[in-house]
Amino acid sequence: MKSRYLKHAGILILFFVLSILLTYPLMFVSLSKYIPSFHNSYLIDPMLNVYILGWDIHKILAFNLHGFFNANIFYPYKFTLAYSENIISTAGLFALPIYLITKNFIVAYNITLFISFILSGFFMYLLAYYLTRKTVPSIIGGIIFAFNFFNFAYISSIQTITAMWLPLIILYLHKYFDRGQYRSIVFASLFFILNATANGYYMLFISLWVCFMFLFFSLTVTKTIKRNLIGLCIFSIISGLFIIPVYYPYIELQRSMNFVRSLEEVKLFSFTFSNFISLKNLLINLLLLALIIDLLIITKHKHSVLKDAHTMNIIHFYMIVLVCFYILSSGPFFMRNMQLPNPFYLFLYNYVPGFNCIRNAGKFLVLVILSAAIISSYAFSTKNKPISAIVVCLTLLLCIHKPVNMARIPDNGKVPRVYTWLSQQEGHFAIAELPLTLIPDKDNVLKLWASLYNKGDYSILFNNPPYMGFIPIRFLENERDYYSLYHQKALFNGFSGYFSYLYLASISYTIQKLLILFKTINIKYIVLHKNEFVDPQAYMELTTFLNTTSIARLAKVYTDANTEVYEILDRNKEFESEKTYLKDYKIRIFFKKTYTQSGIVNLAPFIQNIGDRPAVLLYKNHLVLETLSMDNEVIQAVKLDFTPSYAPFLLPQESVPFVFVTTSRNSIRFSPEVYKFKLMQDDVTVWESLRNKLIMQE
């Protein structure tokens, strides 16, 4: 027993050394000034993840679980931490102790990332060793899982690298199936919780794996169905008790903000046929296919070391899940250009909760690689020279890569003086930073980004400073996320997996309307960054306006070489973000006729603020539209959703068009027989009945 533990300790040291070598130059640079990224100019995702890690550390150290998900970005919205991954377990177990020693969020992030490589390899080794009882084949499995091309392609995203809990979940499930000990299912549940609070994608993916694993081994091993059902119930109860409270904010955001990913967006970030036929991926797939075929042949041989039924069951299981998750990694369409639908993924997207929030279906590859690692371990343990040669080639192809790109942190990690000043101001208040970052065309950005992602070539993004094609190299808002860790004030700005409706709309506002917005929602300070304005003239015009405007009473309270801060003295200190629904304002909804054919009228709805104060509409409203006949009988009652993505802020008398979201279509059609119609929310009428058939503004 002691010798086995010593051997495992030696293997852990081996993975430590391999991590130093294969993540070079991560541990050979200043950990406070550089951060790993897929390109040495890209900081968007790394800085966001440093912010999330730092926010988690801040809340844990304060012992303040109340409002944990109410991060300080995207004020005045709630649950803004849930706009992206929460990575709570990663922060609590690894980053927090490192931060307490170093007092530096960047250093804590870098060392946590490094530890993730070590543990991914070692925990995969433990799983492979349990299954094969062979040391060298198990080490190969660990190397494949930890240092494969997939991990280095996503090195900008720490949540993708922290896949080390997946092998432990599967290891203890195997132990449960083999021994029937309920403590194994408890351990599997605990590791599932750690995984779920490190990566939401992997929580959904491994949930499918767990369900299929219980089904497979219940059907292939006799007299275990009852025991496995009990085990699955225990697993679900323990996991659910911890995970449901953590993921409630995500569920609430999907309900109140309509945060889902469109199939078009998922399609852009999926692993498709074009990925398959690239030279390196083609070789990897051919080697993996050859390995599977050889293993199937060997397991039929009467003298094979893999001949026993239990081992054959396990090998067949990993072959099946490899194929299944490979299919799912292609996303909603097998071939993007031909729109060949993938019914398996579409079923998950439409009917299984959570899967319509996944943007990058290509991340299913993590379980493909895990399966390939186990298959390779079994294959190498046969001591068959041709098969061993295939495993070695496969490992080299998967794991050989160029040195990790290290991106330099702005100002070498130093915090600008203005944020130190903000941290010294007493009280909790909100700030807004200008200029707002502008993305001219979101759809084109996504298409450009996805095409380069699929080709593995991002060079075009970095050849035109100061912009990466459409996307700024220094996407200012993610840096402001990071700096807000030091002042802890509420921030109107932000960067995350989703953006607030109000922030996105404000990018197109005039400075006059923007100032009214800030005044209305109780923004205390406007922070101007002189060096971040592309056009110096725009900065001069803005400061002139702020110094002379009568829209709000402003006072300059801070200045340095690059920054000016204005305080809004007459801001609305009574603002309450919870009172921002249609029913809280004097709102009129009217229609303009857009198209009439065969007696059917298409209506374009407009929303108008008819009150004498600005209207702030933050969240989705559930509405009921009733159409009545000449006898005042209800012809039809339709449930609708009003999502204020088009009109989160309306000045008095301002009107803008918007779209009702229904389950079937994004427009409303009525026949001429309709006498009047009424739109209601919780028995509050938000528009006037229209009489005399249809009265529409031309």
N, C-alpha and C positions, 0 to 999 in steps of 0.2 A: 504493500500500500504506500509506504513512504517513498520507495523508489519511483512509483508511478507519479506521485505528486512532484518529485524532483524533476522527473522527465517533463511533465507539463510546465513546470516553472522554466525549464530550459527552453522549451518551445516558445513560451511567452517572451523570453529575452530575444529569441531568434526573430520574432515578429516585430519587436522593438527596433532591432538593427535593420531589418528589411524596410520598416517604415521610414527610418532616417534616410536610407539610400534611395528608396523609390519615390519619396516625396521631396527629394532635393530640388531646390535649395531652401525649403521651408525652415528647417532648423539651423540654417547657416546664415540667416539674415537677421536684422533687428526686428524682433517680433512686435515691437510697438510702432514701427513705421511702415511695415509691409503686410499684405494680406494675400492669401492664395486666390487666384482667379483664372478664368480660361484665357484671359488676355491681360497684358500688363498695364492696360489703360482702363480696364472695366472694374468699376466699383459699385455698380447698382445693387446687385443681389448681396454681395458680401457686407456692405454697409447696412443694408436693411436687416440682415441676420445678426450683425453685431448689436444693432439697436434692440431687436427682440430679445436677444440674450441678456443685454444690459437691463432692459425693463423687467424681465423675470427676476434677475438678481436683486434689483431695487425692491421689488414687492416682497420677495422672500426675506430679505434682510430686515425689512420693516415689519415683518410678521403681519402683513396686511393682505389677507386673501379677499376681503371685501372690495369689489371693484377691480379685481385682478385684470380682467379683460378690458377695462376702460382705460386703455393706454392714452397717453397725452397727445397723440397725433389726431388730425382730422377733427378738431374741435368744431362744432359742438356735438358730434355724434358719439354714441356709446358703442361698447364692444369693439373698439377699433383694433385691439390686438388680434381679434379673430378675422381681420381682413387678410391674414396670412397664417402661416404655421405658428404654433405657440412655443414649441421646443422647450417645454417646462422641465422635463426630466433631464434633458441635456444640460440646461442651466443649473439645476439644483444639484446634480450628482458630480459634474465635472467643472463647469465654468465658475461656479460660486467659490469653491475652495481656492482655485487659482486666482480669482479676483481678490479674495481676502489677503492673499500673499503679495500680489503685484500691484493692486489698486489701479489696474489698467484693463479696460474692456477689450481692447484689440489683442493684447497678450493672452487674455483668458480665452478669447475666441480661437486664436491660432493653436494654442496648446490643446484645447478641446478637440479641434479638428484632427490634430496629430494623434491624440489618444484614440479617436474613433477608428483610424486605420489599424492601429495595433489590436484593438479589441475585436474588430470585424474579422480580422484574420484568425485570431486566437479562438474566438467562439465558434467560428466555422470549423476550425481544426477539431474542437471538442465534439461537435456534431458528427463530423466525418469519422473520427476515431471511435466514437460509440457504435457507429454502424459497421465499420470495416475492421476495427481492432488492429489496424496497420498504421504505423507512425508516419512513414514517408508519404504514402498516398494521402493521408489526412492533411499533412503540411501542404501538399500541392492543392488540395481543395481550399484550404485557408488562403493561400496566395491568390488563387483565381478569384475568390470572393472579395478579398480586400483591395487588390491592386489592379483590377480590371479597367478597361477603357471607359466603362460606364461611370465609375466613380470619378475618374479624372476629368471626364467631360462635364461633370456636375460639381467640380470642386469649388465653384463659387457659392454653392448652396450647402451649408453644413447639415441641414436636415436630411439631405439625400445621402450624405456620407455616413450618417449615424444609423446604419442598418445593422449594427451588431446584435440588436435584440432579436432579430428574425431567426438566426440559427438556434438561439437558446429556447425560443418558443417551440420550435420544431423538435429540438432535442428532448425536452421534457414531455412533449406529446408522444414521442416514440417510447420513452420510458413508461408512460402510462399505458400505452397499448401493449407493451411487453410484460409489465409487471402488475398492472391494475392497481397501483398505489395512488390513493387520492392526493397525497402530498405532491406528487408529480404534476397533477392537474392544477394544483394551487400555485406551484412555481411557474407553470406555463402561463397562468392567468396574470401573475405579477409581472412577468416579462412582457406580456401582451400590453399591460398598462403602461410600462416604461416605453414601449415602442409607440403606443398610441399618442403619448404626450411628447414624443420626439418628432414624429412625422405622421400627419394625418393621411397622406396617400398610402403609406405603408400599413396603417391601421386597416384601411379598406381592403388593400390587397391581401394581407395575411388573414383577414376574416374569411375571404373566399377560400384560401388555402386550408384553414382550419376546418371549415364545413366540409370541403371535399375530402380531407384526410380522415375525418370521422366516418364519412360515408364509405370511403374506399375500404378502410380496415374493418369496418363493421360487416361489409359484404364478403370480404375475402377471408376473414378469420371466423370460424364457427363459434357459436355460444358466447359472443362478446357484444351483441347488439344492446342488451339491457344495460350492461356495465358502461358501454360507450355513451348511451343516451344520458345516463346519470352524470358521467364525466362532462359531457357537453353542457348539461344544465348548470353544473357547478362552475365551469369555465365562464359561461355566459353571465351568471349572477355576479360572480366576483368582479369580472371585467366591467360589467354594466354599472355596478355601484360606484365605481371610480370614474368611468369614462363619460357617462351621461352628464354629470355636472360640469365636466370640463368642456364638453362639446355642445352644451346648451346654447352658449352665445352664437355658435356657428348656425345652429338650427334657427335661432331667433333672427339672425341676419338674413338667412334665406327667406324667411317669412316677411320681414319688415322692409328689406332692401332689395329683394328679388335678386340676390347674388347667386347666379348660376353661370356656367360656361356654355356658350353656344356650341353646337356641333361643328360649325365652321371654324371656331377657334381651336377646338380639340383636334380637328383634322390637321391643322397647321403644325401641331406639335406631336404628331404621332410617328411611330416607327413604321414606315411603309415600304413598298416594294423597291423604291429607288434606293433606300438604305441597304436593302438586302443585296443588291447587285454591285455595290461598291467593292473594290478588289479585296480589301482587308476583311470586310464583313462576309463577303462571299466565301473566302477561305475558311473563316471561322465556322460558318454554317456547314460547309462541306465536311470539315474535320469533325464537327459535332455529329453530323449525320452518320459519318463513317463509324464513329465511336459507338453510337446507339445500335447500328446494324451489327457490328462486331460483338457487342455485349449480348444482343439477342441470340446470336449464333452460339456464343460460348455458354450461355446459361442452358442451352439444350444439350451440351456435350456431357456425357455420363461421368467424366472424370473432372469436371469443372469444379473449382473451389467455390463457385457461386451457385452450386446446384440446388442447395436446400430451398424448400418452398418459401420460407420466411424471407430469405435474402432476395429471391426472385420477385416476390411481392413488392418489396421495397424498391428494387430497381425499376420495375414496371410502373410503380407509382410516380417516381421522379421523372420517368420518360413522359408519362401522360401529362403531368403538370407543366413540364417544360414546353410541350407543344401548346397546351391550353393558354398559358400566359404569353407565349410568343404570338399567338393569334390575337389576344387582347391588346398587346402592345401596338398593334396596327391602328387602334382607335376605331372610329365609326365607319371607316372605309378601308378596304384592303388596298385599293389602288386609287390614290387621291384624284388624279386627273379624270379617271373613268367613272368616279362616283360609285364603285362597286361596294355595296353596303356590307358591313360586318355585323350580322344579326346578333352575335354573342355580346359584343360591346354595346350595341344599341339597346339590347334587353337590360343590361346593367344601368345604362344611362337613363332609361325611361322608367324603370320599375324598382330599382334598388336604391334606397336613400343614400345620399352622399356622392354617388358617382357622377351626377350632373354638375358637381362642383369641381371636378378634376379637369385641369386644362391640358396636362401633359401625359397622355396615355403611354408614351414611350417609357415612362418610369416603371411600367410592368416588367421591364427587362431585368429589374433587380431580382425577381423570383426566377426568371429564366436562367440568370447567371448562377443563382444559388443551386438550382437543379443541376446545371452543367457541372458545378463544382463537386457535387455528390456523385454524379455519374462518372466523372473523371477519377475520383478517389477509388470507386469500385473498379474501374477499368485498370488503373495502375496496380491495384492489389492482385490482379490475376497473374502478374509477372509474365504476361505474354508480350514478347518484344515488339511485334508490330503495333499492338495496341498501346503499349507504353510509349512508343515513339510518337503516336498520334496525340497522346495526352501531353507530352512535352511540347510538341509543336503548338497545340491548342493553347497551352499555358503561356508560351512565349508570345503568341499573337495577341492574346487577351491583355497581357500585362506589360509588354514593352511599350514605352511611350517617351516622349521628350520631357525635359525638365519642366517642373511646375512653374507656370507664370506667376510672378509676384507683383502685385499692383501697389504702388506707393500711396499711402494715406495722405490726403491733403494737409499741407503745412506740417508734414512729418509727424502727424498725430497730435500736434499742439492744438489746444482749444482756443479759438479766437476770444479776445478780451470782452467782447460784447456779451458773450454767454456767461462769463464769470460775473459780469455786472448784473445780468438778469438773475443769476442764482442768489445774489445778495439782496434782491428786492423782496420784501416781506409779503406774505399772503399768497393765495392761490388765484391766479388770473390767467387770461388768454392773451397770446400774441399772434401776430401775422407777419410773415417775412416776405419782402419784395426784392427782386421780381419773382413772380410766379413762374414756374417752369412750363414752357409751352411745347406740346407735341402737336405739330400741325395736322397730322392725319393719322389717327390711331389705327385704322384698318390697314393702311399701307405700311405702317410701322410693324404691325404684327406679321404681315405677309413677308416683308423683307427679312425680319428677324427669323421667322420660321424657315424660310428658304435657306438662309445661311446656316441655321442650326442643323438642318437636315444634310447640308453639304459638308458640315464641319469646317467651314471657312468663314471666319468673321473679319478677314483683313479689310474688306471694303468699309466696314464700320469705323475703322480707325485711321483711314487715309486722308480724311478731310477735316482736320481740326478747325474750329472747336466743336464740330458736330460729327457724330458717327452716322453718316447718311442722314436719316431723319432724327436720330436719337442723340441728344447731347452726351458727349463723353462724361462730363461731370453733371450728372442729373441732380441738380441742386437739392431737391427735396429729400433724397435719401441721406445726404450729409446733414441736413437740418434735423432729420430723425435722430441721427447719432448724437449731434451736439445737444439735443434736448435732454439727453441722459444727464447732462451736467447742470442744467438749470431747472428741470422738472416742471416747467410751466406748460399749461395747455397750449397746443400749437394748431393754428388753423390749417397750416400746410401739412404735408405728409407724403409718404411713398409707401406702398404695400402691394399685396396681390390684387386688391381692389382699391378704387379711389372713391372718396365720398362724392355724392351728387353735387353738393355745394361747392366743393373745391373745383371740380371739373367745369361747372358752369361759370365760376368766377374768373376763369382764365380769359373768357371772352368779354368780360364786363369792362365798361369804361371806368376810368379812375374815379369819376363822380359816383357811379353806382357802387363800386367796390368800397368806397369810403362809407357810404350809407349802410352797406351790408355790415362792415366792421363795427360801426356805431350801433347798429340794431342788435347784433348778437353779443355785445359786451366784450369786444376786443379792447384790451387796455393799451397795448403798445404796438405800433407799426415799426418794424425794423427794416431799414433800407440798407442794402449791401451795394455800395457804389461800384465795387470791382466786379460785380456779377451782372451788371447791365451791359449787354452787347453794344448798345448804342449810347455813348456818353450824353448825347443830346436828350435822349429820353429820360435819363436820370435828372438832368438839369430842369427839364420841364416838369417832372414829377415833384421835385423839391420846391419849385416855384409855386406850383399849385397848392401843396400842403401848407406853405407859409402864408398864402393869401386867401384860401378858401373860406367861405362862410357856411359851408355844409355842416361842418363840425368844428368845435373848439379844440385846437391842437396846441401842444406845447412840446418843444424840443427838449428832451431830458438827458440825452446822451449823444456824444459824438467822438469818433476817433478817425484815423486816417482813411478807413474804408467803410465806416458804418455811421448811420444816424438813426436815432430812435425818437419817435414822436408818441406822446401820450394823448389818447382821446379823452378829453376831460368831461364831455357831456354824453358819454356812452350810456347805453340802456342797461343799467345795473340790475334791472328786474327781469331780464331775459331768462326764460325757462325752456330748456330744450325739449322737455316733455310736452309742451303746449305748442306743437308745430304740425298739427294735422289740419285738414280742410275745415273741420268743424270749429276750429279755434279762430277762424278769420272770416271776414265777409267776402265770400268768394262767389262769383257768378260763372257758370259754364254755359257757353252758347256754341252754336254750330254755324259753319259756313258750308253752303252746298258746293260740292266739288264735282259730282257726276250723277247724271240721271239717265236710266235706260230701262225700258220695259216696265215702267211703273215702280222701279226700285230706286231708292234714294240713298246715296252714300254721303255720310255726314263727316265733316272734319271738325272735331271738337276744339274749342279754345277755352282757356281758363283766364279769368280776369279778377284782379284784386279790386273790389269796389269799395274797400274800406279807406280810412284816412291814415293808416299806418302800414309800413312794409309787412309783407307776409313771408314767413320763413316756413317752408314745407320740407321736412326732412325725411319722413317715413312713408311707406306704402299705406294707402287707404283701401279698405275693402268696401265696395259699394254694391248696391242693388239697383238695377235699372228696370222700371216697370213701364210697360206700354199698355195703354187703356183703349177700349173701343168707344164708340159713340154712346154706349150705355154705361160707361164708366166701369166696365168689367175688365179685369186684368187679362190681357191677351198673352203676355209673356213676361216673365221675370228672369233677368239675366244677371248673374254674378260677375262683377268686373273688379279689376284692380287698377288703382291709380298710383303709378310709381312716379314720384316727382323728379325724375332724371331730367325732364325737359324744363321744369319750372320750380326749382328749389327756393328761389327768391324772387318776389314780385314787388315792385314799387307800387304805391297807390295809383290806381287806374291802369296799370300796365296789364297787357294781355299777351299771351303767347300760345301757340298751338301745342298740342300734346297728343299722345296715343293712349287709349284704353287698352289694357292687356286682358284678353279673354283666353279661355282654354282652347279655343278653336281658331281665332283670327285676331288681327290687330286693328280691326275697323268695325264699325257698327252699321247695320243696314236695316232700313224700315220700309214697310209697304205703305201706300197712301191711305190704307184703312185705319191707320193709327190716329186716334183723336188727340191724345196728349201723352206725354211721358214724364217720368219723374225719377230723379237719381237721388238715392238716400244713403246715408251712412249712420248707422245706429239711431234711426228715426229722426235724424237731422237732415232736412232738405237743403241741399247745397246748390240747387238751381231752381228756377221758376218753371212751373208747368207751361208747356207751349200748347196753345189752343188753336182751333180752326185748322185742323189737320197739322201740317208742318209749317211753322213760321221760322224761316232761316234768314240770317243776314247774308246778303249777297256780297 
